[in-house]
Amino acid sequence: MERATLKQPAPMPLEPYQLAFSLLLLNPVAALVSAGNYLGGTLTAFDRGELSLPFMLAFLGTFAASALALVVLHRWGHDLPLRRTAWVSFFALAAGGGALAAGALATNAPLLLGASAVLSAVGTAALLYCWLTVCSAFPLKTALLWVAACLCLASVMSLAVLTTSDARIMMATTAFSPCVAAAVLLASRGARRNETRCETAARRKDQSEPLGAFLGGTWPIFVGALLCLFLLGLMWTEPEQALEFAHSAGITQGTFIGFIVAAVAIAAVAALYPNEKNLRAVCFSFAPIVITLPLAACILTVDPSGIVGYLLGGLTGIACSFFASLSFSIVLESEANWRVSLPTTWGCCGIAACLALATGIVVNQTIDPSQTMSVTLALFVAYLVALATRAVRSNVRTSAAQQTEGPVDIRQEECERIVRTCGLSPREAEVLALLARGRSSTYIAQELYVSPETVKVHIKHIYEKTGVHSRQELLDLFE
């Protein structure tokens, strides 16, 4: 039998506007999650430090409500067009930034800062959705490189602003950086060219893959990210004097340095691993190690000043950057490889992230520091136990399959050739590798934490892209 003709896909190019858009957007996002000290120090410089906690909680509550509205609208069949959403985010962020600047100077600060929190949250949620929609065609390897690079550059920008010790510059970048990001998106010709593709992708419904199966295969990363956000909430400090600026605290600067170090390391790992399945496995294997790093900030009872503050902040930043990069990358590939719609994935993740960060802030304000340590240790131990249980179950299932099906030839090089030449998605590549080893559809579904119906859909797509009509013809490609 002649070998089937393999089709060469057209790669999706990276465009310059995406870099500027991502950099300007992720800069204030990184600032807001840096234990809140960046924002708190800025407001304290204008004698508004007592309003930093209400501002943060109002922002998180509105952001979660916006994410929930996105999920509900999608479920009702009302998807958000890219450009209209970008315009909404632009006006909301411009108004929110103006209210934040006015609230720092005017006498009726509580009202203005409350309005700023609500408008900024709505605008940020809409703009993040636009960013994910624009970049949703990236596979895991490209998405991981892209997110890590953008997070690294955004953290460098935030750290540079932080070290200026100028509250006016900090206020300006926090208030208007996302607004400029929305303007970049609206003005870009590349965004207009991709609008049809993005809106078509956004209109896809959850077809055969339930959200539960998606979370079942990716929960170690998402839960790790939520634990890091909870810990950042526990690190919240409410400054009372102008001398307690965030930019004078080593732990905040160390957090940004940790963001940069982890982002560079993740980008290097993603660039060095040619096989996407191996890349996913390597990233997941680091989760138990990385999650232990921020524990030092809770366990060590030391004075967080000087080099100690930088070290504690750096360990926390490394963990946060690791899980944030992987979480964003998984969300970007959720629609293409997991068949879960982007609005659903992003909305659920946004709600969970806000709840985790807000819970950490509230716990920090309501319970004794000694109890905080106990709660944190219990959560991290439970996470590690869950990871160990998952690994044991996976090993048992793999051993049972090897005993029943016997040794097989993986034919890894041939699989990689077919993936490259036929343009298979990362999920389809995983299914192809298991098919080449003689695995059944039921085994593949259990191994990849998906439903059997989804496996059948992936197999159908593999047949179409490789030009075969049966499993035997597919196996003939390896001869």
N, C-alpha and C positions, 0 to 999 in steps of 0.2 A: 504494500500500500504506500502511495506517495505521501510524503510529509505535507501536512496542511500548510497553506500559505499564511504567514503571520503578518499582521497589520502593524504598522508603526504609528503610534499616536502623536499628536501635535502637543508639545509641552505648553503649559500656561506660563507666559512671561511675567516676571516681576516688574512693576512699573515704579518710577521715581516717586509719584505722588503717594504711593502706599507707605513709603518710608517716612515722609514728612507727616502724614496723617497719623501713623502709628506712634511716632515719637512724641508729637504734641498731645496726643490723647493719653498715652500711658504715663507721661510725666506727672500730671496731677493725681492719677490713680495710685501710682507708687507713693506719692506724698501723703495721700489720705490714709493709706494702710500702714504707714510707718509708725505704728503705735499711736497715731494721732498727734504726736508731739510737734510735727511740722506745722499743722494747722493751729494747735494750741499755742505754740510759741508765737506765731504770727499775730493771733488775736490778742495775746498778752501784751505785745509791743504797743498795741493801741488801747491798752487798758480795758480789754474785753475778754480777758482770760476766763472769767466766770461763765461766759456764754459758750465756751468751746464744747463742753459736754452736751448741752441741749442741741447745739448745732449739729454735732456728729450723729446723735440719735435721731434727730429729725431727718437728716440726710439719708441714713440707712433705712429708716421706715418708709420714706417716700420712694427710695430706690427699689426696695422689695415690692412695694405696691405697683410700681411701674413694670417690673418684671412679671408680676402676676397678671397684670392687664395684658401684657404681650402674649402670654400663654393662653389666656381666655379668648382674646381676639382671634388667635390662630385656630383654636378649637372650634370657634364659631364660623370659620371660613373667611375671616377678614384679615388678610396679610398686609403688612406695611410696605408700601413702595419705598424704594431706597431713597430717591431724591426728596420726596415729601417728608420722610422721617429725618433726613439730614437737615432740611429747612426747619422743622420743628425743634430739633436739637440746637441749631444755631441760635434761634431767637430765645429759646429757654436759657441757654448757657450765657448769652449776652446779657439778658435781664438778670440772671442769677449772679453773674460776675459784678454787674453794676450795683446790685443790692448788697453784695458782700463788701465792696469797697465803701459804699455809702454807710453801711452799718458799722464799719470800723471807725468812722469819723463823726457820724451824726449822733444826736442825743437819744433818739428813739431806736437804739441799736437792737433790742430784742425783736421788734417787729420786722425790721429790715433783714436781720440775719436769719430769722425764721423763713421769710420769703425767699431768701437766697438759697437756703438749704433745700427747700421744696423744688424750686426752679432748676437748681444745679443737678439735683438727683434725677429729675425727669430728663433733662438734656443729656446727662452722662449715660443713663441707661439707653436712650435712643441712639446715641453716638456709638456706644459699644456694640449695639446690635448692627449698626451700619458697618462697623469695622469687621465684625465677624462674617457678615454677609459678603463683603467684598473679597475676603480672603478664604471663603469657605471651600474653594476648589483645591486647596493645597493638600497633598498627602501628608502623612505623619512626619516624614523626614523633613520635607520643606517647611511644614508648619512649625516644627520644633526649632529649626534654624531661624526662621523668621521671627517667632515670638521671643526667643532668647536674645537675638540681636536687638530687637526693638526695646525689650525690657532693660537690656544693658545700657543702651544709649539714653533711655529715659531716666534711668537711675543716675547716670553720670550728670545729666542735666540738672536733676533735683539736688544732687550732692554739690554741684558747683554753685547753685543758687543758695543752698543752705550755708555754705562756707563764706558767703559774702557778708553775713551778719547784718543785712539790710532788710528790715521788715517790709519796706515798700516794694522791693523787688520780689520778695516772697509772696506778698499779697497779689501782685500783678500776675505772676506766673500761675499761682493757684486759681485765680479768678478767671483769667482770660486765655490761658493755654488751650483748654478744650474748645473754646469758641473759635480760636484760630484754626484748630484741627477740623472743625466742621466747615469752615470757609474753604480750607484746602480741598476737602472732599467735593464741595459744591462747584468749585472752580476748575476741577480737573477734567480734562477731556478723557483721560483713561477711565475715570469713574463712569462717565456717560457711556463710553463704549461697552463697559461691563454691566451696565444697568439691566439690560434685558436678560443676560445670563443670571444675574443675581436674583432678579425678581422671579424668574422661572424656577430657580432652585428654592426660593422662599415659599412658593406656592405648593410644593410637594407636601403631601400628607404623610402621616405615619402609616406606612403600608403594612408590612408583615412583621416588623420588628417592634415588640413592646418596649417601653421605656425601662421596664424592670430588667430585661435581658441586657440592655446597654449598661445600666448601672451595675449589674452583676459581673460584667467583665472589666469594669473600670473603677469600681468603688475604692480600691486601695489608694489611688491617686486623689480622688475627690475627697475622701474622708481625711487623708493626710493634709490636704489644703485647708479643710475646715478646721482641723486641729490647730494649724498654724495661725489662722485668722483668729481663733479663740484665744490663743496665746498672745497675739498682738493686742487684742482687747484687754487682756489682763495687764499688759504693760502700759496701759493708758495712764498718763499723768496729767492732772489738772493744775496748771501753773497758777500761782497766786500773785507773783511779783514779776515785773518786767525783766528782772535779772535772770529768771528761770527760762530763758529762751530755749527753744528746741535746738537751735544751732549752737548752743553752748554745751549741749549734752552729748557726750561721746557715744552713748548707746544708739541715738538716732542716726548719727553719721555712720556708725558701724553697721547699722541695718542696711543702709544704702550700699555700703561697700560689700556687704554680703550678697545683696542683689546682683551686683556687678560680677563678683567672683563666680557665683553659681551660674549666671547666664553665660559667661564665657566658657565654663566647663561643659555645660549642656550643649552649646553650639559646637564645641570641639568633638564631643562624643557623637553627635548627630552627623557631623561631616565625615568622621572616620568609619562609621559603620555603613557598608553598602547595602546590607540586607535589612529591610524594614522590620521584618519579624524579629530578628535578633536585636535590633534597636529597641523595640518595644519591651522585649524580655529583659534587656539590660537595664533600662530605665525603671521598670517595675521592681527589679531586684535590689535597687538602691534605696527603695522606700523605707525598709526597716532601719537602715543605717542613718539616713538623713533625718528621719523623724526624731531621733534621739538628740540631735544637736541643740534644738531650742530648749530642751529640758534643763540645760545648764543655767539659763536665765531664771528659772524658777527654783532650782535646787540650791544653787550656790548663794549663801547669805554673805555677800561681800559688798563693799562700797562700789557702786557702778560709776566710778569716775576714772578719768585717765585711760590708760591702756586696757583696764578691765572692762570699762564700759564699751570700748570699741570691740573687744573680743566677744562679749555677750551679745551685743547688737549684731556683729558679723555672723555668729552662729545662727541666730534667729533669721537673719536675712538670707542666708544660704538655703535654709529649709523652706522659707516662704517662696523664694525665687524658683527653687526646684519644682515644688508642687504647683505653683502658679503657671510656670511655663508648660508643664505637662498637661495641666487642666485645660488651658487655653487651646493647646494643640489637639487634644481629644475632642473638645467642642467643635473645633474647625472641621474635623473629619467625621463628625457624628452623622451628618446627613448622607455623605457619599459612601461610607464604609459600614455604618451601623443601621442605616435606613431609619433614623430618628430625626425628625425635622429640627432645623436649627432654632426656630423660635421656642420650641418646647425645651430643648436642651439648655439654651442660654437662659431662658426664664427660670427654670428650676434651679440651675446653678447660681443665678443671681440672687434668688430668694434665700437659698441655703447659705451663701456667703454672707449676706447681710445679717441673717439670724446668728451665725457663728460669731461675727465680730461684735454685734450688739450684745450678745450674751456674755462675752468676755468682759466688755466694758461694765455691764451691770453687775456681774459677779465681783469685779474688782472694787466697785463702789459700795457693795453691800455686805461682804463677808470679811472676816479677819484674814490677814496675810498668811497665817499658819494654815488655815483651812484652805486657802487658795492653792497652796502647794500640794495638799492632799488630793484635792479635786483634780488638779492637773496631772499628777502622777497616776491616778486611777484611770483617767481617760487615755493616757498614752499607753499604759500597760494593757488596757482592753484592746486598743488598736493593734499592738504587737501580737497579742494572743490570737486575734482574728486573722492576722496575716499568717501566723504559723499554722493555724487550722486550715486555711485555704491552701497553703503549700503542701501540707500532708495529704489532703484530699486529692490534689492534682497528681501527686506522685503515686498514690494508690491507684488512681484511675489509669494512669499511664502504664504502670506495671501490669495491671490486669489485662490491658489491651495487648501488650507485648506477649503475654503468656498465651492468650487465645489466638492471636493472629500470627505469631511467630516473627522472626526477624525479616525485615524488608530493606530494600535499597532506597535510600532517601533521594538520590539523584539531585542533590542540591544545585549543582552547577546548571543542569538542564532546566530546573525550575526557574532559576534566576534569569536564564536566557529567555524563556517564554514570557516571564513577567515584563522584562525590558522591551521585548519586541512587540508584544501584544498590548502593552499598556494596561495591565491588570492593576486594579486598585490594591492597596495593602491587605484588605480583608480577603479579596479574591486570591491574592498570592498565598495567604495562609491556608485557604481551602484547597488550592492547587497542591501545595506541599503535602497536605494530609491525604489527598486523593492519590498522589504518586506513591505514597507509602501503603496504599491499599486499605485505608480507613473507610469505614462505612459512614453514611450520612448521619446516623444516630451518634456515633462516636465524635464526629466533627462538631455536631451541635453541642455536645457536652464539653468538649475541649475548648471551644471558643465562647461558651456561655451565651449561645444564641438558640433560637427555636429551630426545629427541623425544617420548617417552611422557609426560613431565611436561608438555610444552607442550600435548599433546592433552587432558590432564586440566584444565589451566587454561582452555583454550578451551571445554571442556564446561561448566565452572563459569560462565564468562562468558555462555554461551548461556542457562543456567538463570536467572541473576540478571537478565538483560536481557529475558528472555521471547522469544527468537528461536530458530530451529531450524536455521539455516544461516549460512554466512559472508556470503552475499548479503543476507540479512535484517539481519545485523549492520551491514553497510556502508550499508544503507538508513537506519539511524538517524542517519547523518551528513549526510543530504540535507535 
